[in-house]
Amino acid sequence: MSFFKDVSLRSAGTDLMGFLRTSGTHSPWLFLAACVPTAIIMYTFYTDVMEKATPPPREIIYIESWPATRTLEESKASIAERQKRKDEMRAREKEAYKAFGRAVGMDVEKIEREAQLEQAAKKAAVVPRATGAMQ
């Protein structure tokens, strides 16, 4: 703290004005060239601190509620509708991945055929174990 007790803003301002008056015509531009990057850096630090100082917004989770008089058929219809939307979303996602694979030069059809063969092999391997366990 002993450093700051010897600092006077008034004398610093007077010294700066005297320097700007006597140094010639390039001094104000050099002064601005020195101050602008410093101000940008300080502003960036300030905004970063203010952004991190605010807590994140709360996450709101909505829960569906159904009437107590809901029938089993209504429940099944709702489940089927939701599953249909999920399947459509997965199909769109799969097509997007295929388009990306084609864009980067992959043979998407070959990869899909191999994946289907692997799934068929897994199903074939699971079925005998399941029937053997039942006996």
Buried (B, 14 or more C-beta within 10 A) or exposed (E): EEEEEEEEEEEEEEEEEEEEEEEEEEEEEEBEEEEEEEEEEEEEEEEEEEEEEEEEEEEEEEEEEEEEEEEEEEEEEEEEEEEEEEEEEEEEEEEEEBEEBEEEEEEBEEEEEEEEEEEEEEEEEEEEEEEEEEE
